[in-house]
Amino acid sequence: MAATSAGKSSVTSSSSSSSSPKKPFDFSSDHPPKLVLSPDQLFYCSEALKSLKEKLQTPKKIEQEFLHLQANRIKKVDMMESCREALQNVNFPKNRYTDVVPFDENRVVLKSSKDSRSSGRGYINASFIEVGSTASVSQFIATQGPLPETCEDFWEMVIQYHCPVIVMLTRLVDNYKMVKCADYFQSEDGPREFGNIRITTKWKRTTDTSLVLRCLEVKYKESEKPPHSVLHIQYPEWPDHGVPKDTLAVREIVKRIYHIPLELGPIVVHCSAGIGRTGAFCTILNTIQRILAGNMTALNLGHTVSIFRSQRIGMVQTERSIIHAASMGARTSDKAVKPQNVAWILGSLSADCA
């Protein structure tokens, strides 16, 4: 598994402080409403489509960008210096993969809520991720698929940082019978308990695009406070080390998140390691949000990925994922839409609003 870094870009948790609860948001299982974009936003989408389509005409340049990113992979000695907490004996077993660990500088820190927490310094394999103004783009928490022994920590993170959405981009078990993620969320048959935390399913729905949506309520068992509501979006069809066959599901995720206020809290995104599919999705959503805000520096996808890699080791693992994030408007000679890209999503969002 590739481990990569660029120059460090500081990220703080101030915008997602665990100090005060946010107003509850009513998540709906209905199809997301039609987007309403301003004339300026439609213009930004149009210009972005042109630019990204031009980028697709130079695949060698995309290849060179990815090779440059790979050439700047973090060295083991630097990882040991920058990821000290993750490599502590008490914390090391909490990492799903030994070469995918968070940097100390922007790792998510859990407040002490159980006796053993102090010795581990509130450790969870999760990183704050952001590029661009927090007034117009989502802050992410990129994390690994929970291990059986870290499910309670995962839910504590969701509660403490008031995370409104969890985007899960993996199956629990892949086609080769390899466990990719612990079952931390399925509670249709009754409440589930993870240590001091109880989760219940308010509703569940499978969409036409193969997304599995759940509205979950999470709370500390002994707390008198009302439960925290979370929209859990699972996209099990995104292949590991690959790209989806089409963009319908990703477009629906983007549209659902579009209607959720940014100030509610950071969006949790995970696959298995929390870098490949996770990095690709964060790149797609961040690029779209910045373009809609008129920030055309978002079209430099290599720079975005470089910043993400300075915030979490190995974000976006394959060249195909960068192409996936760059080429959603491209078409083949027979007019069939290619199965990979942001431009197509941008064009589709524009059409949805027309």
C-alpha positions in Angstrom: 0.0 0.0 0.0 1.5 3.3 -1.1 2.4 5.9 1.5 2.8 9.4 0.2 3.2 12.9 1.4 3.8 16.4 0.1 4.7 19.6 2.0 2.7 19.8 5.1 -0.5 21.9 5.0 -1.8 22.8 8.4 -5.3 21.7 9.3 -7.0 22.4 12.7 -10.1 21.1 14.3 -11.4 24.5 15.2 -14.2 24.5 12.7 -15.4 21.2 14.0 -14.9 21.9 17.7 -16.6 19.4 20.1 -17.6 22.1 22.4 -21.2 22.6 21.7 -24.0 20.5 20.0 -25.4 21.7 16.7 -29.1 22.1 15.9 -30.6 18.7 14.8 -31.0 18.2 11.1 -33.9 16.3 9.7 -32.5 13.7 7.2 -34.9 12.5 4.6 -34.9 9.2 2.7 -36.6 10.9 -0.2 -34.7 11.6 -3.4 -32.7 14.8 -3.0 -34.4 17.9 -4.3 -33.4 19.6 -7.4 -30.3 21.7 -7.0 -30.8 25.5 -7.4 -27.6 27.0 -8.8 -27.1 30.7 -9.5 -26.3 32.0 -13.0 -22.7 32.5 -11.8 -22.5 28.9 -10.6 -23.8 27.6 -13.9 -21.1 29.6 -15.6 -18.4 28.3 -13.3 -19.6 24.7 -14.1 -19.5 25.4 -17.8 -15.9 26.8 -17.7 -14.8 23.9 -15.5 -16.2 21.4 -18.0 -14.2 23.0 -20.8 -11.0 23.0 -18.8 -11.4 19.4 -17.5 -12.2 18.1 -21.0 -9.1 19.7 -22.3 -7.1 18.1 -19.5 -8.3 14.7 -20.7 -6.8 15.3 -24.1 -3.3 15.1 -22.4 -3.3 11.8 -20.5 0.5 11.9 -20.4 0.3 15.1 -18.3 -2.0 13.3 -15.9 0.4 10.4 -15.7 3.3 12.8 -15.0 1.3 14.5 -12.3 0.7 11.1 -10.6 4.3 10.0 -11.0 5.4 13.3 -9.4 3.1 12.6 -6.5 4.5 9.0 -6.2 8.1 10.3 -6.3 7.3 12.4 -3.2 6.0 9.6 -1.1 6.8 9.9 2.5 9.9 8.0 3.6 9.7 5.6 6.6 12.0 7.7 8.7 9.8 10.7 8.1 6.7 8.8 8.9 8.2 7.7 12.2 8.9 11.3 13.0 5.6 12.8 11.9 3.3 10.0 13.2 4.6 9.4 16.7 1.2 8.9 18.4 0.1 6.3 15.8 3.2 4.3 16.4 3.0 4.2 20.2 2.8 0.7 21.5 -0.6 1.4 23.1 -2.0 2.8 19.8 -0.3 0.7 17.1 -2.8 -2.2 17.3 -5.6 0.3 16.5 -4.3 0.7 12.9 -5.8 -1.5 10.2 -2.7 -1.1 8.0 0.8 -0.5 9.4 1.8 2.0 6.7 -1.4 4.1 6.8 -1.4 6.2 10.0 -2.4 9.8 10.7 0.1 12.7 11.1 0.3 14.0 14.7 -0.3 17.6 13.4 -3.9 17.0 12.1 -5.0 13.8 13.7 -8.4 13.6 15.3 -8.1 13.6 19.1 -10.8 12.0 21.2 -11.7 13.5 24.6 -11.2 11.2 27.5 -14.3 9.2 28.3 -13.0 5.9 29.5 -10.2 4.9 31.8 -7.8 3.7 29.2 -8.0 6.8 27.0 -5.4 8.8 28.8 -2.6 6.3 28.0 -3.4 6.4 24.3 -3.8 10.2 24.1 -7.3 9.9 22.6 -5.9 8.1 19.5 -8.0 7.1 16.5 -6.7 6.5 13.0 -8.4 9.5 11.5 -7.3 12.8 10.0 -8.9 16.2 9.4 -8.8 17.0 5.7 -9.6 20.3 4.0 -8.6 22.4 1.0 -10.1 25.9 0.5 -12.3 28.2 2.6 -14.3 26.4 5.2 -17.1 28.8 4.4 -17.7 27.2 1.0 -16.3 23.6 1.3 -16.8 20.7 3.6 -14.2 19.7 6.1 -13.6 15.9 6.1 -12.5 13.4 8.6 -10.8 10.7 6.6 -10.5 7.5 8.5 -10.0 3.8 8.2 -12.8 1.2 8.3 -13.2 0.5 12.0 -11.7 -2.6 13.5 -13.9 -4.6 16.0 -11.9 -3.1 18.9 -12.2 0.5 17.6 -15.9 0.8 16.9 -16.6 2.5 20.1 -13.8 5.0 19.4 -15.3 5.6 15.9 -18.7 6.5 17.3 -17.2 8.7 20.0 -15.5 10.6 17.3 -18.8 11.1 15.5 -20.5 12.3 18.7 -17.7 14.5 19.9 -17.2 16.3 16.5 -21.0 16.4 15.7 -20.4 14.7 12.3 -23.7 14.8 10.3 -22.8 12.3 7.6 -20.7 9.2 7.2 -19.8 8.2 3.6 -18.7 4.5 3.6 -17.1 3.5 0.3 -16.5 -0.2 0.9 -18.1 -3.5 1.6 -17.6 -5.2 4.9 -16.1 -8.2 3.1 -14.7 -8.1 -0.4 -15.1 -10.6 -3.2 -12.0 -12.4 -2.0 -13.5 -12.9 1.5 -11.1 -10.4 2.9 -12.5 -8.3 5.8 -12.4 -4.6 4.9 -14.3 -3.1 7.7 -16.0 -4.1 11.0 -19.7 -4.1 11.2 -20.1 -0.9 13.2 -23.5 0.3 11.9 -26.1 -2.3 11.1 -28.8 -2.2 13.7 -32.0 -3.0 11.9 -32.8 -5.8 14.2 -32.5 -3.7 17.3 -30.1 -1.3 19.1 -26.4 -2.1 19.0 -24.0 -1.3 21.8 -20.3 -0.5 21.6 -19.0 0.0 25.1 -20.8 3.1 26.4 -22.4 3.9 23.1 -25.8 2.8 21.7 -26.9 3.1 18.1 -30.3 2.6 16.6 -31.6 2.7 13.0 -34.4 5.2 12.5 -34.9 4.2 8.8 -33.1 2.4 6.0 -33.4 2.7 2.2 -31.6 1.3 -0.8 -31.6 3.7 -3.8 -31.8 3.0 -7.5 -28.1 3.8 -7.7 -27.1 1.0 -5.2 -26.6 3.3 -2.3 -27.7 2.1 1.1 -29.0 5.0 3.2 -29.5 4.8 6.9 -30.5 7.4 9.5 -28.8 6.4 12.7 -29.2 7.7 16.2 -26.2 7.6 18.4 -25.9 8.4 22.1 -24.0 7.6 25.3 -26.0 5.0 27.1 -26.0 6.9 30.4 -26.5 10.3 28.9 -29.7 12.4 29.3 -28.9 14.3 26.1 -31.0 13.6 23.0 -29.3 11.2 20.5 -27.1 12.5 17.7 -28.6 11.8 14.2 -26.3 10.7 11.4 -26.9 10.0 7.8 -25.0 6.9 6.9 -24.4 6.5 3.1 -22.9 3.2 2.0 -21.7 2.8 -1.6 -20.6 -0.9 -1.7 -20.1 -1.1 -5.4 -17.0 1.2 -5.6 -14.2 -1.4 -6.2 -11.0 -1.4 -4.2 -8.1 0.1 -6.2 -10.5 0.9 -9.0 -13.2 3.3 -10.2 -17.0 2.9 -10.4 -18.5 1.8 -13.7 -20.6 5.0 -13.8 -21.0 8.2 -11.7 -24.7 7.9 -10.9 -24.1 6.9 -7.2 -21.4 9.5 -6.7 -23.7 12.2 -8.2 -26.4 11.2 -5.7 -24.0 11.4 -2.8 -22.9 14.8 -3.9 -26.5 16.1 -4.2 -27.5 14.7 -0.8 -24.5 16.3 0.9 -25.1 19.6 -1.0 -28.3 20.2 1.0 -26.6 19.6 4.4 -25.3 22.8 6.1 -21.5 22.9 6.3 -21.6 24.3 9.8 -23.1 21.1 11.2 -19.7 19.4 11.3 -17.1 17.5 9.3 -18.1 14.7 7.0 -16.7 11.3 7.9 -15.4 9.4 4.8 -13.9 6.0 5.0 -13.2 2.9 2.8 -10.9 0.3 4.3 -7.5 2.1 4.7 -9.1 5.5 4.4 -6.9 6.8 1.6 -7.8 5.4 -1.8 -11.5 5.6 -2.5 -11.7 8.0 0.4 -9.1 10.3 -1.2 -10.9 10.1 -4.6 -14.3 11.0 -3.1 -12.8 13.9 -1.1 -11.1 15.2 -4.2 -14.3 15.0 -6.2 -16.5 16.7 -3.6 -13.9 19.4 -2.7 -13.3 20.2 -6.4 -17.0 20.6 -7.1 -17.6 22.8 -4.0 -14.7 25.0 -4.9 -15.8 25.4 -8.5 -19.3 26.3 -7.4 -17.7 29.0 -5.2 -15.9 30.3 -8.2 -12.5 29.1 -7.1 -11.0 27.8 -10.4 -7.7 26.8 -8.7 -9.7 23.6 -7.9 -9.1 22.5 -11.5 -5.4 21.8 -10.5 -6.3 18.3 -9.3 -2.6 17.4 -8.8 -2.2 20.3 -6.4 -5.4 19.3 -4.5 -4.2 15.7 -4.1 -0.7 16.9 -3.0 -2.3 19.0 -0.2 -4.5 16.0 0.8 -1.4 13.8 1.0 0.2 16.4 3.3 -2.7 15.8 5.6 -3.1 12.0 5.3 -0.6 9.5 4.0 -1.3 8.2 0.5 -4.6 10.0 -0.3 -5.7 8.9 -3.8 -3.8 5.7 -4.5 -4.1 5.2 -8.3 -3.7 7.3 -11.5 -7.1 6.0 -12.5 -8.6 7.8 -9.5 -7.1 11.1 -10.6 -8.5 10.5 -14.0 -11.8 9.6 -12.4 -11.7 12.9 -10.6 -10.8 14.8 -13.8 -12.9 13.5 -16.6 -16.6 13.3 -15.9 -17.6 15.1 -19.1 -15.6 13.1 -21.6 -17.3 11.1 -24.2 -16.2 8.4 -26.6 -16.7 8.6 -30.4 -20.0 6.8 -30.1 -21.3 9.3 -27.5 -21.2 6.8 -24.7 -20.3 8.5 -21.4 -17.0 7.3 -20.0 -17.2 5.7 -16.5 -15.0 8.1 -14.7 -15.2 11.9 -13.9 -15.9 15.2 -12.1 -16.8 17.0 -15.3 -19.7 14.7 -16.0 -20.9 15.2 -12.5 -20.6 19.0 -13.0 -22.5 18.8 -16.2 -25.2 16.6 -14.7 -25.5 18.9 -11.7 -25.9 21.8 -14.2 -28.6 19.9 -16.1 -30.4 19.0 -12.9 -30.7 22.7 -12.1 -31.7 23.8 -15.5 
